[in-house]
Amino acid sequence: MDKTDFLKNMDFKFAIEQVAMQDWPISTLYIVSTPIGNLSDISFRAIYSLSMVDLIAAEDTRVSYHLLRFYGIENKLISAHRHNELEASRKICQYLGSGKRVALVSDAGTPGISDPGSRIISEVGSYGYRIIPIPGASSVTAALMSSGVTTDENPSYAFAGFVPSKRSQRLLWFKEWSNKKFPVIIFESSHRIIDSLEDLRKICGDERILTIAKELTKKFEKIDTISLGETSRLLSANSDYFRGEFVLILHSNESKDIETDVLINIDELIKSLLSYMTLSEAARVVSGSTGISRKFLYNKAIKLKSSGE
Protein backbone atom coordinates (compact mmCIF):
# COMPACT_ATOMS: atom_id res chain seq x y z
CA MET A 1 0.00 0.00 0.00
CA ASP A 2 1.24 3.46 -0.91
CA LYS A 3 1.95 5.65 2.13
CA THR A 4 -0.50 8.29 0.95
CA ASP A 5 -3.17 5.60 0.56
CA PHE A 6 -2.58 4.62 4.18
CA LEU A 7 -3.42 8.16 5.29
CA LYS A 8 -6.41 8.37 2.97
CA ASN A 9 -7.81 5.16 4.43
CA MET A 10 -7.49 6.30 8.02
CA ASP A 11 -10.73 7.10 9.81
CA PHE A 12 -10.36 10.39 11.66
CA LYS A 13 -14.01 10.47 12.70
CA PHE A 14 -13.30 9.49 16.30
CA ALA A 15 -10.60 12.14 16.72
CA ILE A 16 -12.86 14.81 15.24
CA GLU A 17 -15.73 13.80 17.51
CA GLN A 18 -13.42 13.99 20.55
CA VAL A 19 -12.40 17.53 19.63
CA ALA A 20 -15.99 18.63 19.09
CA MET A 21 -17.05 17.15 22.45
CA GLN A 22 -14.46 19.21 24.33
CA ASP A 23 -15.59 22.29 26.22
CA TRP A 24 -15.13 25.41 24.07
CA PRO A 25 -16.26 28.27 26.35
CA ILE A 26 -17.46 31.59 25.01
CA SER A 27 -15.81 34.91 25.95
CA THR A 28 -12.47 33.14 25.65
CA LEU A 29 -9.22 33.96 23.88
CA TYR A 30 -7.64 30.89 22.25
CA ILE A 31 -3.87 31.07 21.75
CA VAL A 32 -3.32 28.83 18.73
CA SER A 33 0.04 27.49 17.58
CA THR A 34 0.43 27.25 13.81
CA PRO A 35 2.94 25.22 11.73
CA ILE A 36 6.56 26.42 11.68
CA GLY A 37 7.01 25.35 8.06
CA ASN A 38 5.27 22.07 7.28
CA LEU A 39 1.53 22.65 6.97
CA SER A 40 0.87 19.08 8.12
CA ASP A 41 2.17 19.94 11.59
CA ILE A 42 -1.12 21.18 12.98
CA SER A 43 -3.49 19.50 15.42
CA PHE A 44 -7.19 18.72 15.09
CA ARG A 45 -7.78 21.06 18.05
CA ALA A 46 -5.99 23.93 16.31
CA ILE A 47 -7.98 23.55 13.10
CA TYR A 48 -11.25 23.17 14.99
CA SER A 49 -10.61 26.18 17.23
CA LEU A 50 -9.74 28.39 14.25
CA SER A 51 -12.91 27.26 12.47
CA MET A 52 -15.29 27.88 15.38
CA VAL A 53 -14.10 31.26 16.70
CA ASP A 54 -15.82 34.49 15.69
CA LEU A 55 -12.59 36.42 15.10
CA ILE A 56 -8.93 35.59 14.38
CA ALA A 57 -6.30 38.13 15.42
CA ALA A 58 -3.20 37.57 13.28
CA GLU A 59 0.36 38.89 13.30
CA ASP A 60 0.16 39.36 9.52
CA THR A 61 -3.28 38.90 7.99
CA ARG A 62 -1.77 38.21 4.56
CA VAL A 63 0.23 35.26 5.86
CA SER A 64 -2.63 33.89 7.97
CA TYR A 65 -5.09 34.34 5.09
CA HIS A 66 -3.21 31.79 2.97
CA LEU A 67 -2.74 29.43 5.92
CA LEU A 68 -6.43 29.50 6.81
CA ARG A 69 -7.56 29.04 3.22
CA PHE A 70 -5.34 25.96 3.00
CA TYR A 71 -7.50 24.41 5.73
CA GLY A 72 -10.74 25.79 4.30
CA ILE A 73 -11.28 28.36 7.07
CA GLU A 74 -12.81 31.73 6.14
CA ASN A 75 -13.38 33.46 9.48
CA LYS A 76 -12.89 37.19 9.98
CA LEU A 77 -9.29 38.40 10.40
CA ILE A 78 -7.88 41.46 12.13
CA SER A 79 -4.27 42.58 12.42
CA ALA A 80 -2.49 42.08 15.77
CA HIS A 81 1.21 42.87 15.35
CA ARG A 82 3.83 44.29 17.71
CA HIS A 83 2.97 47.90 16.80
CA ASN A 84 -0.78 47.74 17.48
CA GLU A 85 -1.16 45.27 20.35
CA LEU A 86 -3.03 47.69 22.60
CA GLU A 87 -5.49 48.60 19.85
CA ALA A 88 -5.93 44.92 18.96
CA SER A 89 -6.51 44.08 22.63
CA ARG A 90 -9.40 46.54 22.79
CA LYS A 91 -11.00 45.04 19.69
CA ILE A 92 -10.58 41.51 21.07
CA CYS A 93 -12.09 42.51 24.42
CA GLN A 94 -15.11 43.98 22.63
CA TYR A 95 -15.74 40.60 21.01
CA LEU A 96 -15.14 38.69 24.23
CA GLY A 97 -17.42 41.07 26.13
CA SER A 98 -20.28 40.20 23.81
CA GLY A 99 -19.88 36.48 24.43
CA LYS A 100 -17.81 35.66 21.37
CA ARG A 101 -14.68 33.56 20.94
CA VAL A 102 -11.38 34.91 19.54
CA ALA A 103 -8.23 33.15 18.36
CA LEU A 104 -4.74 34.70 18.39
CA VAL A 105 -2.13 33.43 15.91
CA SER A 106 1.34 34.43 14.75
CA ASP A 107 2.82 33.85 11.30
CA ALA A 108 4.42 30.60 12.45
CA GLY A 109 4.71 28.96 15.84
CA THR A 110 3.19 30.36 19.02
CA PRO A 111 2.12 33.94 19.84
CA GLY A 112 4.21 35.44 22.64
CA ILE A 113 7.18 33.10 22.08
CA SER A 114 9.60 35.38 20.18
CA ASP A 115 6.49 36.58 18.34
CA PRO A 116 3.97 39.35 19.08
CA GLY A 117 1.10 38.46 21.37
CA SER A 118 2.29 38.56 24.98
CA ARG A 119 0.95 42.10 25.56
CA ILE A 120 -2.43 41.11 24.11
CA ILE A 121 -2.58 38.00 26.31
CA SER A 122 -1.66 40.04 29.40
CA GLU A 123 -4.17 42.78 28.60
CA VAL A 124 -7.03 40.37 27.90
CA GLY A 125 -6.22 38.41 31.04
CA SER A 126 -6.26 41.59 33.14
CA TYR A 127 -9.95 42.00 32.31
CA GLY A 128 -10.71 38.53 33.64
CA TYR A 129 -11.36 36.80 30.35
CA ARG A 130 -10.38 33.17 30.09
CA ILE A 131 -7.32 32.25 28.00
CA ILE A 132 -6.86 28.74 26.58
CA PRO A 133 -3.63 27.56 24.88
CA ILE A 134 -3.81 25.28 21.85
CA PRO A 135 -0.20 24.01 21.64
CA GLY A 136 1.58 22.83 18.53
CA ALA A 137 4.85 22.77 16.61
CA SER A 138 7.83 24.57 18.14
CA SER A 139 11.20 25.27 16.54
CA VAL A 140 12.76 25.35 20.01
CA THR A 141 11.70 21.83 20.94
CA ALA A 142 12.28 20.57 17.38
CA ALA A 143 15.91 21.73 17.53
CA LEU A 144 16.36 20.31 21.04
CA MET A 145 14.94 16.95 19.98
CA SER A 146 17.58 16.57 17.28
CA SER A 147 20.58 17.85 19.24
CA GLY A 148 20.82 15.48 22.20
CA VAL A 149 21.97 18.30 24.50
CA THR A 150 19.43 17.64 27.26
CA THR A 151 18.79 14.46 29.22
CA ASP A 152 16.28 13.33 31.78
CA GLU A 153 18.95 13.83 34.46
CA ASN A 154 19.98 17.27 33.14
CA PRO A 155 16.95 18.80 31.39
CA SER A 156 17.93 22.46 31.84
CA TYR A 157 18.24 24.81 28.88
CA ALA A 158 17.63 28.50 28.17
CA PHE A 159 15.79 30.15 25.29
CA ALA A 160 17.51 33.46 24.49
CA GLY A 161 15.41 34.45 21.46
CA PHE A 162 16.71 36.50 18.53
CA VAL A 163 20.29 37.79 18.38
CA PRO A 164 20.56 41.63 18.59
CA SER A 165 21.07 43.21 15.16
CA LYS A 166 23.80 45.72 16.14
CA ARG A 167 27.26 44.18 16.41
CA SER A 168 28.24 45.93 19.65
CA GLN A 169 25.09 44.64 21.35
CA ARG A 170 25.51 41.23 19.74
CA LEU A 171 29.03 40.76 21.15
CA LEU A 172 27.91 41.68 24.66
CA TRP A 173 24.87 39.44 24.31
CA PHE A 174 26.97 36.47 23.18
CA LYS A 175 29.40 37.09 26.03
CA GLU A 176 26.54 37.03 28.54
CA TRP A 177 25.14 33.75 27.24
CA SER A 178 28.43 31.99 26.45
CA ASN A 179 29.36 30.99 30.01
CA LYS A 180 26.16 29.16 30.91
CA LYS A 181 26.37 25.60 32.20
CA PHE A 182 23.35 24.62 30.13
CA PRO A 183 22.49 24.75 26.42
CA VAL A 184 21.26 28.08 25.05
CA ILE A 185 18.78 28.23 22.13
CA ILE A 186 19.19 31.19 19.79
CA PHE A 187 17.21 32.42 16.77
CA GLU A 188 18.97 34.09 13.85
CA SER A 189 17.96 35.22 10.36
CA SER A 190 19.68 34.30 7.10
CA HIS A 191 21.10 37.76 6.39
CA ARG A 192 23.01 37.91 9.70
CA ILE A 193 23.86 34.27 10.33
CA ILE A 194 27.42 34.40 8.94
CA ASP A 195 28.37 37.49 10.98
CA SER A 196 26.77 36.01 14.10
CA LEU A 197 28.62 32.72 13.77
CA GLU A 198 31.93 34.54 13.35
CA ASP A 199 31.25 36.71 16.42
CA LEU A 200 30.19 33.64 18.39
CA ARG A 201 33.42 31.88 17.43
CA LYS A 202 35.48 34.86 18.60
CA ILE A 203 33.70 34.86 21.96
CA CYS A 204 33.59 31.10 22.58
CA GLY A 205 36.57 29.75 20.65
CA ASP A 206 36.89 27.16 17.89
CA GLU A 207 36.24 24.13 20.12
CA ARG A 208 32.81 25.12 21.45
CA ILE A 209 30.08 22.84 20.13
CA LEU A 210 27.08 24.27 18.29
CA THR A 211 23.99 22.70 16.76
CA ILE A 212 22.78 24.51 13.64
CA ALA A 213 19.19 23.73 12.62
CA LYS A 214 17.87 25.35 9.46
CA GLU A 215 14.53 25.26 7.69
CA LEU A 216 13.04 23.00 10.38
CA THR A 217 10.16 20.75 9.18
CA LYS A 218 10.59 22.04 5.61
CA LYS A 219 11.83 20.28 2.45
CA PHE A 220 15.43 21.48 2.82
CA GLU A 221 15.69 20.94 6.58
CA LYS A 222 19.26 20.38 7.75
CA ILE A 223 20.68 19.87 11.24
CA ASP A 224 24.41 19.82 12.01
CA THR A 225 26.22 19.55 15.34
CA ILE A 226 29.78 20.79 14.87
CA SER A 227 32.47 22.89 16.53
CA LEU A 228 32.42 26.62 15.90
CA GLY A 229 35.74 26.23 14.11
CA GLU A 230 34.03 24.04 11.51
CA THR A 231 31.39 26.59 10.52
CA SER A 232 33.71 28.19 7.96
CA ARG A 233 34.07 24.78 6.27
CA LEU A 234 30.30 24.52 5.91
CA LEU A 235 30.15 27.95 4.28
CA SER A 236 33.00 27.31 1.86
CA ALA A 237 31.57 23.91 0.89
CA ASN A 238 28.09 25.20 0.15
CA SER A 239 27.26 28.86 -0.38
CA ASP A 240 23.53 28.03 -0.21
CA TYR A 241 23.85 26.57 3.28
CA PHE A 242 23.30 29.87 5.07
CA ARG A 243 19.90 30.57 3.61
CA GLY A 244 16.62 30.20 5.44
CA GLU A 245 15.70 30.53 9.10
CA PHE A 246 18.06 29.25 11.79
CA VAL A 247 17.85 27.86 15.29
CA LEU A 248 21.24 27.65 17.00
CA ILE A 249 21.95 25.65 20.14
CA LEU A 250 25.11 26.73 21.93
CA HIS A 251 26.17 23.71 23.94
CA SER A 252 26.96 24.15 27.63
CA ASN A 253 30.27 25.55 28.86
CA GLU A 254 30.67 23.54 32.06
CA SER A 255 33.99 22.04 30.98
CA LYS A 256 35.75 25.41 31.39
CA ASP A 257 34.15 26.35 34.67
CA ILE A 258 34.55 23.18 36.75
CA GLU A 259 37.26 23.59 39.38
CA THR A 260 40.42 21.47 38.95
CA ASP A 261 40.10 19.68 42.30
CA VAL A 262 36.52 18.75 41.47
CA LEU A 263 37.63 17.34 38.13
CA ILE A 264 40.32 15.26 39.85
CA ASN A 265 37.73 13.78 42.20
CA ILE A 266 35.43 13.10 39.24
CA ASP A 267 38.29 11.39 37.39
CA GLU A 268 38.84 9.08 40.34
CA LEU A 269 35.13 8.34 40.61
CA ILE A 270 34.83 7.55 36.89
CA LYS A 271 37.91 5.28 37.01
CA SER A 272 36.52 3.35 39.94
CA LEU A 273 33.16 2.90 38.22
CA LEU A 274 34.74 1.76 34.95
CA SER A 275 36.03 -1.35 36.67
CA TYR A 276 32.52 -2.78 36.72
CA MET A 277 30.42 -0.46 34.49
CA THR A 278 30.31 0.52 30.84
CA LEU A 279 31.36 4.01 29.75
CA SER A 280 27.74 5.05 29.28
CA GLU A 281 26.64 3.71 32.67
CA ALA A 282 29.52 5.42 34.49
CA ALA A 283 28.74 8.75 32.80
CA ARG A 284 25.05 8.41 33.73
CA VAL A 285 25.79 7.67 37.40
CA VAL A 286 28.29 10.53 37.81
CA SER A 287 26.00 12.92 35.93
CA GLY A 288 23.10 12.07 38.22
CA SER A 289 25.16 12.80 41.35
CA THR A 290 27.04 15.92 40.16
CA GLY A 291 24.71 17.65 37.69
CA ILE A 292 27.48 17.72 35.06
CA SER A 293 26.28 16.81 31.57
CA ARG A 294 26.40 13.13 30.68
CA LYS A 295 27.96 13.93 27.28
CA PHE A 296 30.89 15.76 28.90
CA LEU A 297 31.43 12.93 31.39
CA TYR A 298 31.16 10.27 28.68
CA ASN A 299 33.89 11.97 26.64
CA LYS A 300 36.03 12.23 29.80
CA ALA A 301 35.49 8.52 30.50
CA ILE A 302 36.64 7.64 26.98
CA LYS A 303 39.85 9.64 27.46
CA LEU A 304 40.52 8.07 30.86
CA LYS A 305 39.98 4.56 29.52
CA SER A 306 42.08 5.08 26.37
CA SER A 307 44.95 6.61 28.37
CA GLY A 308 44.92 3.70 30.78
CA GLU A 309 44.98 6.01 33.82
Contacts in CASP RR format, 6 or more apart in sequence:
PFRMAT RR
TARGET T0000
AUTHOR 0000-0000-0000
METHOD contacts of the structure
MODEL  1
MDKTDFLKNMDFKFAIEQVAMQDWPISTLYIVSTPIGNLSDISFRAIYSL
SMVDLIAAEDTRVSYHLLRFYGIENKLISAHRHNELEASRKICQYLGSGK
RVALVSDAGTPGISDPGSRIISEVGSYGYRIIPIPGASSVTAALMSSGVT
TDENPSYAFAGFVPSKRSQRLLWFKEWSNKKFPVIIFESSHRIIDSLEDL
RKICGDERILTIAKELTKKFEKIDTISLGETSRLLSANSDYFRGEFVLIL
HSNESKDIETDVLINIDELIKSLLSYMTLSEAARVVSGSTGISRKFLYNK
AIKLKSSGE
1 9 0 8 1.000
12 44 0 8 1.000
15 44 0 8 1.000
16 44 0 8 1.000
16 48 0 8 1.000
18 44 0 8 1.000
19 44 0 8 1.000
19 45 0 8 1.000
19 48 0 8 1.000
20 48 0 8 1.000
22 45 0 8 1.000
24 49 0 8 1.000
24 52 0 8 1.000
24 101 0 8 1.000
25 101 0 8 1.000
25 130 0 8 1.000
25 132 0 8 1.000
26 99 0 8 1.000
26 100 0 8 1.000
26 101 0 8 1.000
27 96 0 8 1.000
27 97 0 8 1.000
27 99 0 8 1.000
27 100 0 8 1.000
27 101 0 8 1.000
27 129 0 8 1.000
27 130 0 8 1.000
28 96 0 8 1.000
28 101 0 8 1.000
28 102 0 8 1.000
28 129 0 8 1.000
28 130 0 8 1.000
28 131 0 8 1.000
28 132 0 8 1.000
29 92 0 8 1.000
29 96 0 8 1.000
29 102 0 8 1.000
29 103 0 8 1.000
29 104 0 8 1.000
29 120 0 8 1.000
29 121 0 8 1.000
29 124 0 8 1.000
29 125 0 8 1.000
29 129 0 8 1.000
29 130 0 8 1.000
29 131 0 8 1.000
29 132 0 8 1.000
30 49 0 8 1.000
30 53 0 8 1.000
30 101 0 8 1.000
30 102 0 8 1.000
30 103 0 8 1.000
30 104 0 8 1.000
30 131 0 8 1.000
30 132 0 8 1.000
30 133 0 8 1.000
30 134 0 8 1.000
31 103 0 8 1.000
31 104 0 8 1.000
31 110 0 8 1.000
31 111 0 8 1.000
31 121 0 8 1.000
31 131 0 8 1.000
31 132 0 8 1.000
31 133 0 8 1.000
31 134 0 8 1.000
32 46 0 8 1.000
32 49 0 8 1.000
32 50 0 8 1.000
32 103 0 8 1.000
32 104 0 8 1.000
32 105 0 8 1.000
32 111 0 8 1.000
32 134 0 8 1.000
33 46 0 8 1.000
33 109 0 8 1.000
33 110 0 8 1.000
33 133 0 8 1.000
33 134 0 8 1.000
33 135 0 8 1.000
33 136 0 8 1.000
33 137 0 8 1.000
33 138 0 8 1.000
34 42 0 8 1.000
34 46 0 8 1.000
34 64 0 8 1.000
34 67 0 8 1.000
34 105 0 8 1.000
34 106 0 8 1.000
34 107 0 8 1.000
34 108 0 8 1.000
34 109 0 8 1.000
34 137 0 8 1.000
35 41 0 8 1.000
35 42 0 8 1.000
35 67 0 8 1.000
35 108 0 8 1.000
35 109 0 8 1.000
35 137 0 8 1.000
35 217 0 8 1.000
36 108 0 8 1.000
36 109 0 8 1.000
36 137 0 8 1.000
36 138 0 8 1.000
36 139 0 8 1.000
36 142 0 8 1.000
36 216 0 8 1.000
36 217 0 8 1.000
37 108 0 8 1.000
37 137 0 8 1.000
37 216 0 8 1.000
37 217 0 8 1.000
37 218 0 8 1.000
38 137 0 8 1.000
38 217 0 8 1.000
38 218 0 8 1.000
39 67 0 8 1.000
39 70 0 8 1.000
41 136 0 8 1.000
41 137 0 8 1.000
41 217 0 8 1.000
42 71 0 8 1.000
42 136 0 8 1.000
42 137 0 8 1.000
43 134 0 8 1.000
43 135 0 8 1.000
43 136 0 8 1.000
45 134 0 8 1.000
46 134 0 8 1.000
46 136 0 8 1.000
47 71 0 8 1.000
47 73 0 8 1.000
49 103 0 8 1.000
49 134 0 8 1.000
50 56 0 8 1.000
50 68 0 8 1.000
50 71 0 8 1.000
50 73 0 8 1.000
50 75 0 8 1.000
50 103 0 8 1.000
50 105 0 8 1.000
51 71 0 8 1.000
51 73 0 8 1.000
51 75 0 8 1.000
52 101 0 8 1.000
53 75 0 8 1.000
53 100 0 8 1.000
53 101 0 8 1.000
53 102 0 8 1.000
53 103 0 8 1.000
54 75 0 8 1.000
54 76 0 8 1.000
54 95 0 8 1.000
54 100 0 8 1.000
54 101 0 8 1.000
54 102 0 8 1.000
55 75 0 8 1.000
55 76 0 8 1.000
55 77 0 8 1.000
55 78 0 8 1.000
55 91 0 8 1.000
55 92 0 8 1.000
55 95 0 8 1.000
55 100 0 8 1.000
55 101 0 8 1.000
55 102 0 8 1.000
55 103 0 8 1.000
56 64 0 8 1.000
56 68 0 8 1.000
56 75 0 8 1.000
56 76 0 8 1.000
56 77 0 8 1.000
56 78 0 8 1.000
56 102 0 8 1.000
56 103 0 8 1.000
56 104 0 8 1.000
56 105 0 8 1.000
57 77 0 8 1.000
57 78 0 8 1.000
57 79 0 8 1.000
57 80 0 8 1.000
57 88 0 8 1.000
57 91 0 8 1.000
57 92 0 8 1.000
57 102 0 8 1.000
57 103 0 8 1.000
57 104 0 8 1.000
57 105 0 8 1.000
57 120 0 8 1.000
58 64 0 8 1.000
58 77 0 8 1.000
58 78 0 8 1.000
58 79 0 8 1.000
58 80 0 8 1.000
58 105 0 8 1.000
58 106 0 8 1.000
58 107 0 8 1.000
59 80 0 8 1.000
59 81 0 8 1.000
59 105 0 8 1.000
59 106 0 8 1.000
59 107 0 8 1.000
59 111 0 8 1.000
59 115 0 8 1.000
59 116 0 8 1.000
59 117 0 8 1.000
60 79 0 8 1.000
60 81 0 8 1.000
60 107 0 8 1.000
61 77 0 8 1.000
61 78 0 8 1.000
61 79 0 8 1.000
63 107 0 8 1.000
64 77 0 8 1.000
64 105 0 8 1.000
64 107 0 8 1.000
65 77 0 8 1.000
68 74 0 8 1.000
68 75 0 8 1.000
68 77 0 8 1.000
78 88 0 8 1.000
78 91 0 8 1.000
79 88 0 8 1.000
80 88 0 8 1.000
80 92 0 8 1.000
80 104 0 8 1.000
80 116 0 8 1.000
80 117 0 8 1.000
80 120 0 8 1.000
81 88 0 8 1.000
81 116 0 8 1.000
82 116 0 8 1.000
82 117 0 8 1.000
85 116 0 8 1.000
85 117 0 8 1.000
85 119 0 8 1.000
85 120 0 8 1.000
85 123 0 8 1.000
86 119 0 8 1.000
86 123 0 8 1.000
88 120 0 8 1.000
89 119 0 8 1.000
89 120 0 8 1.000
89 123 0 8 1.000
89 124 0 8 1.000
92 102 0 8 1.000
92 104 0 8 1.000
92 120 0 8 1.000
92 124 0 8 1.000
93 123 0 8 1.000
93 124 0 8 1.000
93 127 0 8 1.000
93 129 0 8 1.000
95 101 0 8 1.000
95 102 0 8 1.000
96 102 0 8 1.000
96 124 0 8 1.000
96 127 0 8 1.000
96 129 0 8 1.000
97 129 0 8 1.000
104 111 0 8 1.000
104 117 0 8 1.000
104 120 0 8 1.000
104 121 0 8 1.000
105 111 0 8 1.000
106 112 0 8 1.000
106 115 0 8 1.000
106 116 0 8 1.000
106 117 0 8 1.000
107 115 0 8 1.000
109 115 0 8 1.000
109 136 0 8 1.000
109 137 0 8 1.000
109 138 0 8 1.000
109 139 0 8 1.000
110 135 0 8 1.000
110 136 0 8 1.000
110 138 0 8 1.000
111 117 0 8 1.000
111 118 0 8 1.000
111 120 0 8 1.000
111 121 0 8 1.000
112 118 0 8 1.000
112 121 0 8 1.000
113 138 0 8 1.000
113 140 0 8 1.000
114 159 0 8 1.000
114 161 0 8 1.000
114 162 0 8 1.000
114 187 0 8 1.000
121 131 0 8 1.000
124 131 0 8 1.000
125 131 0 8 1.000
137 217 0 8 1.000
139 187 0 8 1.000
139 213 0 8 1.000
139 216 0 8 1.000
139 245 0 8 1.000
139 247 0 8 1.000
140 159 0 8 1.000
140 185 0 8 1.000
140 247 0 8 1.000
142 213 0 8 1.000
142 216 0 8 1.000
142 217 0 8 1.000
142 247 0 8 1.000
143 185 0 8 1.000
143 211 0 8 1.000
143 213 0 8 1.000
143 216 0 8 1.000
143 223 0 8 1.000
143 247 0 8 1.000
143 249 0 8 1.000
144 150 0 8 1.000
144 157 0 8 1.000
144 183 0 8 1.000
144 185 0 8 1.000
144 249 0 8 1.000
146 211 0 8 1.000
146 213 0 8 1.000
146 223 0 8 1.000
147 183 0 8 1.000
147 211 0 8 1.000
147 213 0 8 1.000
147 223 0 8 1.000
147 225 0 8 1.000
147 249 0 8 1.000
148 295 0 8 1.000
149 157 0 8 1.000
149 183 0 8 1.000
149 211 0 8 1.000
149 249 0 8 1.000
149 251 0 8 1.000
149 252 0 8 1.000
149 293 0 8 1.000
149 295 0 8 1.000
150 156 0 8 1.000
150 157 0 8 1.000
150 183 0 8 1.000
151 287 0 8 1.000
151 293 0 8 1.000
151 294 0 8 1.000
153 284 0 8 1.000
153 287 0 8 1.000
153 288 0 8 1.000
153 291 0 8 1.000
153 294 0 8 1.000
154 182 0 8 1.000
154 287 0 8 1.000
154 288 0 8 1.000
154 291 0 8 1.000
154 292 0 8 1.000
154 293 0 8 1.000
154 294 0 8 1.000
156 182 0 8 1.000
156 183 0 8 1.000
157 182 0 8 1.000
157 183 0 8 1.000
157 184 0 8 1.000
157 185 0 8 1.000
158 177 0 8 1.000
158 180 0 8 1.000
158 182 0 8 1.000
158 183 0 8 1.000
158 184 0 8 1.000
158 185 0 8 1.000
159 184 0 8 1.000
159 185 0 8 1.000
160 173 0 8 1.000
160 177 0 8 1.000
160 184 0 8 1.000
160 185 0 8 1.000
160 186 0 8 1.000
161 185 0 8 1.000
161 186 0 8 1.000
161 187 0 8 1.000
162 186 0 8 1.000
162 187 0 8 1.000
162 188 0 8 1.000
162 189 0 8 1.000
163 170 0 8 1.000
163 173 0 8 1.000
163 174 0 8 1.000
163 186 0 8 1.000
163 187 0 8 1.000
163 188 0 8 1.000
163 192 0 8 1.000
163 196 0 8 1.000
164 170 0 8 1.000
164 173 0 8 1.000
165 192 0 8 1.000
167 195 0 8 1.000
167 199 0 8 1.000
170 195 0 8 1.000
170 196 0 8 1.000
170 199 0 8 1.000
171 199 0 8 1.000
171 202 0 8 1.000
171 203 0 8 1.000
174 199 0 8 1.000
174 200 0 8 1.000
174 203 0 8 1.000
174 204 0 8 1.000
175 203 0 8 1.000
177 184 0 8 1.000
177 186 0 8 1.000
177 250 0 8 1.000
178 200 0 8 1.000
178 203 0 8 1.000
178 204 0 8 1.000
178 208 0 8 1.000
178 250 0 8 1.000
178 253 0 8 1.000
179 253 0 8 1.000
179 256 0 8 1.000
179 257 0 8 1.000
180 250 0 8 1.000
180 252 0 8 1.000
180 253 0 8 1.000
181 252 0 8 1.000
181 253 0 8 1.000
181 254 0 8 1.000
181 257 0 8 1.000
182 252 0 8 1.000
183 249 0 8 1.000
183 250 0 8 1.000
183 251 0 8 1.000
183 252 0 8 1.000
184 249 0 8 1.000
184 250 0 8 1.000
185 247 0 8 1.000
185 248 0 8 1.000
185 249 0 8 1.000
186 247 0 8 1.000
186 248 0 8 1.000
186 249 0 8 1.000
186 250 0 8 1.000
187 245 0 8 1.000
187 246 0 8 1.000
187 247 0 8 1.000
187 248 0 8 1.000
188 196 0 8 1.000
188 246 0 8 1.000
188 248 0 8 1.000
189 244 0 8 1.000
189 245 0 8 1.000
189 246 0 8 1.000
190 242 0 8 1.000
190 243 0 8 1.000
190 244 0 8 1.000
190 245 0 8 1.000
190 246 0 8 1.000
193 242 0 8 1.000
193 246 0 8 1.000
194 235 0 8 1.000
194 242 0 8 1.000
196 248 0 8 1.000
197 210 0 8 1.000
197 228 0 8 1.000
197 231 0 8 1.000
200 208 0 8 1.000
200 210 0 8 1.000
200 228 0 8 1.000
200 248 0 8 1.000
200 250 0 8 1.000
201 208 0 8 1.000
201 228 0 8 1.000
201 229 0 8 1.000
201 231 0 8 1.000
204 228 0 8 1.000
204 250 0 8 1.000
204 253 0 8 1.000
205 228 0 8 1.000
205 229 0 8 1.000
206 227 0 8 1.000
206 228 0 8 1.000
206 229 0 8 1.000
207 227 0 8 1.000
207 228 0 8 1.000
207 229 0 8 1.000
208 227 0 8 1.000
208 228 0 8 1.000
208 250 0 8 1.000
208 251 0 8 1.000
208 253 0 8 1.000
209 225 0 8 1.000
209 226 0 8 1.000
209 227 0 8 1.000
209 228 0 8 1.000
209 251 0 8 1.000
210 225 0 8 1.000
210 226 0 8 1.000
210 227 0 8 1.000
210 228 0 8 1.000
210 231 0 8 1.000
210 248 0 8 1.000
210 249 0 8 1.000
210 250 0 8 1.000
210 251 0 8 1.000
211 223 0 8 1.000
211 224 0 8 1.000
211 225 0 8 1.000
211 248 0 8 1.000
211 249 0 8 1.000
211 251 0 8 1.000
212 222 0 8 1.000
212 223 0 8 1.000
212 224 0 8 1.000
212 225 0 8 1.000
212 226 0 8 1.000
212 231 0 8 1.000
212 234 0 8 1.000
212 246 0 8 1.000
212 248 0 8 1.000
213 221 0 8 1.000
213 222 0 8 1.000
213 223 0 8 1.000
213 246 0 8 1.000
213 247 0 8 1.000
213 248 0 8 1.000
213 249 0 8 1.000
214 220 0 8 1.000
214 221 0 8 1.000
214 222 0 8 1.000
214 223 0 8 1.000
214 241 0 8 1.000
214 243 0 8 1.000
214 244 0 8 1.000
214 245 0 8 1.000
214 246 0 8 1.000
214 247 0 8 1.000
215 221 0 8 1.000
215 222 0 8 1.000
215 244 0 8 1.000
215 245 0 8 1.000
216 223 0 8 1.000
216 245 0 8 1.000
216 247 0 8 1.000
222 241 0 8 1.000
224 234 0 8 1.000
226 234 0 8 1.000
234 241 0 8 1.000
235 241 0 8 1.000
235 242 0 8 1.000
252 293 0 8 1.000
252 296 0 8 1.000
254 292 0 8 1.000
254 293 0 8 1.000
254 296 0 8 1.000
255 296 0 8 1.000
258 266 0 8 1.000
258 292 0 8 1.000
266 286 0 8 1.000
266 290 0 8 1.000
266 292 0 8 1.000
266 297 0 8 1.000
266 300 0 8 1.000
267 300 0 8 1.000
267 304 0 8 1.000
267 309 0 8 1.000
269 286 0 8 1.000
270 282 0 8 1.000
270 283 0 8 1.000
270 286 0 8 1.000
270 297 0 8 1.000
270 300 0 8 1.000
270 301 0 8 1.000
270 304 0 8 1.000
271 304 0 8 1.000
271 309 0 8 1.000
273 281 0 8 1.000
273 282 0 8 1.000
273 285 0 8 1.000
273 286 0 8 1.000
274 282 0 8 1.000
274 301 0 8 1.000
274 304 0 8 1.000
274 305 0 8 1.000
277 285 0 8 1.000
279 298 0 8 1.000
279 301 0 8 1.000
279 302 0 8 1.000
279 305 0 8 1.000
280 298 0 8 1.000
282 297 0 8 1.000
282 301 0 8 1.000
283 294 0 8 1.000
283 295 0 8 1.000
283 297 0 8 1.000
283 298 0 8 1.000
283 300 0 8 1.000
283 301 0 8 1.000
284 294 0 8 1.000
286 292 0 8 1.000
286 297 0 8 1.000
287 293 0 8 1.000
287 294 0 8 1.000
287 297 0 8 1.000
290 297 0 8 1.000
END
